Amino acid sequence: MTLRERLLAQSEPDYRAFASSLLPGVEHVMGVRIPKLRRLAREIARGDWRTYLRTAEELYFEERMLQGLVIGYAPCDAEERLAWTARFVPKIDNWSVCDSFCRRLNPGEREPMWRFVQPYFRSPEEFGVRFAVVTSLVNFADEEHLEALLARLEEVRHEAYYARMGVAWAVSVCFAKFPERTAAWLADCALDDWTYGRSLRKIVESDRVDVSAKRAVRAMRWRGNG
């Protein structure tokens, strides 16, 4: 049985309809649940995963998702993983593949990845930008990188929806972890009005932000920025 046949055997018509509804513009969805894809990715990563990545088919959404998961699970050093990452990022064409690919890094991978993602904040591709932003909100919304991350977010000028929503999500994560510093940045940042407004909305919707902080954020809406 080929790998594609194994995936098709695990597909569910009802789940395919549900997943497709969340992926506008994405064709060729099998309907395989992500936990099943993760199990298969771990299995591949225990074998000849390099040959798999060099020859993998990618017509289906799940086939692209599987490649990204294998890159994350593969037993290799940071340099090799970044090489595979560079090959994979151009294949990302939807938020689900992107966000599943942006995993929490091991300590030795953090600084190489921080350097690696910098050009992607200025990528002409919607999901190149989102890759940089989501990787950063997962790994670099921390004491060491906060100011640099906020500066990168402020520089994003891509107008596509998933790039801008990624920025808003990242701002909300920074606020949840560092409310005073992020609020001071929001008071004078150069985010476009749409992204600024969505950032405030994401903060208010966050379960990690307390009531008093949400009250202050709601007041920001009336400054004409969202």
Sequence and secondary structure as in RCSB ss.txt:
>XXXX:A:sequence
MTLRERLLAQSEPDYRAFASSLLPGVEHVMGVRIPKLRRLAREIARGDWRTYLRTAEELYFEERMLQGLVIGYAP
CDAEERLAWTARFVPKIDNWSVCDSFCRRLNPGEREPMWRFVQPYFRSPEEFGVRFAVVTSLVNFADEEHLEALL
ARLEEVRHEAYYARMGVAWAVSVCFAKFPERTAAWLADCALDDWTYGRSLRKIVESDRVDVSAKRAVRAMRWRGN
G
>XXXX:A:secstr
  HHHHHHHT  HHHHHHHHHTSTT        HHHHHHHHHHHHTS HHHHHHH   SSHHHHHHHHHHHHHS 
  HHHHHHHHHHHGGG  SHHHHHHH     GGGHHHHHHHHGGGGG SSHHHHHHHHHHHHHH  STTTHHHHH
HHHHH    SHHHHHHHHHHHHHHHHHSHHHHHHHHTT    HHHHHHHHHHHHH TTS HHHHHHHHHHGGGTT
 
